[in-house]
């Protein structure tokens, strides 16, 4: 049973993959993004129920992304 859709945003591949694996094993449908621009695109395309967002990203601050998602 799928618990919901979660967007995992982190620029560190090992951490992003580990989180995705554990969340998937726990029943989540996982969408991954490695940077801010990809996260905004993935959010629009997949309409996730939950966003797990790194604050320090190379292109756009996670806090700026959060502001964008809330608007």
N, C-alpha and C positions, 0 to 999 in steps of 0.2 A: 504494500500500500504506500502510495506517495504522500508524504506529509505536506508537501508544497514545493514551490520553486524558489530557489535561493541563488542570488548573484554574489559570487565571491570575487572581490576586487583586491588584488595585491600584486605588486611588481616583482616580488621574489618568487620565482617559479617553484622552488621546493616547498615553500610554505603554502602557496596557493594550491598546489597539487595535493599536499597532505590534508589540508582542510577539505578540499573537494572530495577526496577519497573517503574520509571519515563521515562527512555529511551524506554522501551517496550511500554508504553502508548503513546509515541510520534512516534511510528512506526518503531523502530529499532529492529532487531533480535539481542538479547543479549546473549553473551557467558560470563560466569563468571570464574574467577580464584582467588584463595585465597593466592597464593604464587608465587614466581618467577619460580620455576620449572614447576608448572602447567600452568603458563601463556605461557611459551615457547612451551609446548606441545599443548596447545589450539590454539596458533597462527599457528603452523604447520598444525594442523588438520582442522582448520576452515577458514583460510585465511581471516581474518576480514578486513573491509575497514578502520576501525578506532580502535585505542587502547587508552583506558583511563587508565593510568598507575600510580599507587601510587609509589612514589620514595623510601619510607622507607618500606621495606618488611623484614620479618624475616630471609629469607634464601639467597636471592640475591638482591642486590641493584637495584632499578628501573632504575637507570642510566646504570648499567651493562646490564640489560635486553634490554634497548634501543639500546645500542651498538651492542648487539647480533642480534637484529631484523634488524638493518640497514645493517649488513654485509651479 
